[in-house]
Amino acid sequence: LDILPVTGDFDHDVDVDQSDFGHLQACLTAQGIAQTDPACADALLDADDDVDVIDLNTFLACFAGPNQPTPPACP
């Protein structure tokens, strides 16, 4: 059984929760400020090279909490 990746599930435990937010938070830059840390490559949730409010909003669309399925709006 293959488990599909979940947007925002940075710790790969099949939910999007506070521990995943901690990773995103550590990777936040600002609009137009490139995130160059290789450990943050997975936090680039849109097509550009920064981790900004657009990436945050994508993450929040998937945030559900520990052991909870992601909402239907999660891309």
C-alpha positions as CSV (number, residue, x, y, z in Angstrom):
1,L,0.0,0.0,0.0
2,D,1.5,3.3,-1.1
3,I,0.7,6.4,0.9
4,L,0.4,9.5,-1.2
5,P,2.3,12.6,0.0
6,V,0.2,15.2,1.8
7,T,0.8,18.9,1.1
8,G,2.4,20.4,4.2
9,D,3.1,17.1,5.9
10,F,6.8,17.8,6.4
11,D,7.4,15.1,9.0
12,H,5.6,12.4,6.8
13,D,3.2,11.2,9.5
14,V,0.2,11.6,7.2
15,D,-1.3,14.6,9.0
16,V,-0.7,18.3,8.8
17,D,-0.4,19.6,12.4
18,Q,1.6,21.9,14.7
19,S,4.9,20.1,14.2
20,D,4.6,20.6,10.5
21,F,3.8,24.3,11.0
22,G,7.1,24.6,13.1
23,H,9.0,23.5,10.0
24,L,7.2,25.9,7.7
25,Q,7.7,28.7,10.3
26,A,11.4,28.1,10.4
27,C,11.5,28.3,6.6
28,L,9.5,31.5,6.2
29,T,11.2,34.3,4.3
30,A,9.1,37.0,2.7
31,Q,7.7,37.8,-0.7
32,G,10.5,38.0,-3.2
33,I,13.2,36.8,-0.7
34,A,14.5,33.5,-1.9
35,Q,14.6,30.5,0.5
36,T,18.0,28.9,-0.3
37,D,18.3,26.5,2.6
38,P,18.1,22.9,1.2
39,A,16.3,21.8,4.3
40,C,13.4,24.1,3.3
41,A,13.0,23.0,-0.3
42,D,9.8,21.1,0.7
43,A,8.3,24.3,2.1
44,L,8.2,25.9,-1.3
45,L,4.5,25.2,-1.8
46,D,4.1,27.4,-4.9
47,A,6.0,28.0,-8.1
48,D,8.4,30.7,-6.8
49,D,11.5,30.5,-4.7
50,D,10.3,32.3,-1.5
51,V,8.3,30.9,1.4
52,D,5.8,33.6,2.0
53,V,2.1,34.2,2.7
54,I,1.0,32.3,-0.4
55,D,2.9,29.2,0.8
56,L,1.4,29.8,4.3
57,N,-2.1,29.9,2.9
58,T,-1.6,26.7,1.0
59,F,-0.3,25.1,4.2
60,L,-3.3,26.4,6.2
61,A,-5.7,24.9,3.6
62,C,-4.2,21.5,4.6
63,F,-3.9,22.1,8.3
64,A,-6.2,19.8,10.3
65,G,-4.3,18.7,13.5
66,P,-2.8,15.5,14.8
67,N,-4.2,12.2,13.4
68,Q,-6.8,14.1,11.3
69,P,-7.3,13.8,7.6
70,T,-6.6,16.9,5.5
71,P,-9.6,19.0,4.5
72,P,-11.0,18.6,1.0
73,A,-9.7,22.0,0.0
74,C,-6.1,20.8,0.4
75,P,-4.3,20.9,-2.9
